[in-house]
Amino acid sequence: MILIIDDEEMLCDLISTIIGDRYSTKIISDFDSISKLEIEKIEMVITDNRIGNTYTSKDVCDVFKDTMIPIVLMTGNTGIERNDSYVDYLFKPFKKQELFSVIEKHYKKEER
């Protein structure tokens, strides 16, 4: 399952609709919902850099730090400092093919 995290629910829905024919997805729009997830079912995370007014992608990375789950950062900030917490980056606005390219490059499981 690919976990999509963004406080913009419309963007989460759009991503899920685009990739939903190929991949199982779960959407959350607030950081607190992460604690309710079954982490072992998550094979990839796509997260926004900012989640609401309080949390960031660093908080998401902290949740998954002891796993081998690949985390892709979505951001509109092309000048963001890159770090090893993320396997890749999606710079908003991104094209459908860019989304699939990043997923196919890092997704752990075979397509369903």
N, C-alpha and C positions, 0 to 999 in steps of 0.2 A: 504494500500500500504506500502511496505517496501522500505525505502530510503537507498540506498547503496552509501556511500561516500568514495572515495579513489582516489588519483591522479594516481594510476596505473589502467588505463582503462581496461587492460586485466583481472585483478583480479575482477573488478566490473562486467565485462561481464561474467566471469566464474561463479561467485556467482549467478548472475541473471539467467543464463542458468540452473544451478543446482536446484534452488528453483522456477523457473518460471512456472512450471507445477502446483504448489500448491499455489503460492502467486503472487500477482501483485507487480511488482517492478519498481523502478525509479532509474536511475544511474546518479550521478553527479561526476565529477572528479575535480572540482574546487570549492572552498569555496564560491566565489561570486555568483554562481548559486543558492545557498540556498534561497537568497532573492526573487527569481522568482517563488518559489514553493508555492502551495496552502497547507499551513501547516495543515489545517483541514483534508486533505485527507491522511495524513501520520499517520500510525498506529505503526510504529517501525522504528528505525534508526540503521543501522550497519555502523560504521565509523572507518576509520583507525586512528591511533594515530597522524600521521602527514599528512597534506594535503598540498602538495607543500612545498615550502621553507618558507612560511610565517605563515600558520595557523596550529592549532592543534585541537585535539578532544575537548579541553576545549572551543575553540571558537564555536564548534558545540553545545556543552552543553549550552552555553550562549544563543544561538538562541532558543533552546527548553526549557529553564528553567521554563517558566510559563505554560508549558503543562504537561500532564501526559504521554507523549510519551516515551516508554522505549528506551534507548540508549545502544547498545552493542558496546564495544570497541574491534577492531581488532588490534593486535600488535604482533610484533616479539620479544618484550622485555618482557621476563618472569619475570624479576625482577621489573616490574613497580609497583609503589605504588598504591594500590587500593583505590578507593574513592566512595562515595555514588552517584556520578553523573551517574554512569553506573549500569545497572541492571545485567550485566554479561560481560564476557570477552571471546574472541576467540583468542587463541594464535597461530600465524602462525608458521609453516604450520599446518592447521587444516584439519581434515577429514570431508567428506561429512556428516557423521552421527553426528559429533559434531556441525556442522552448523545447521542441522535440530533440534537437541536437544535444542539448545539455542533458536532458533526461536519458537519452539513449547512451550517452557517454558514461554515465555514472550509476544508472539503476542497477541494483544488485540482483534482482530476480528476473526470470524470463517473463515476458508479457503473458498476461492471463489469457 
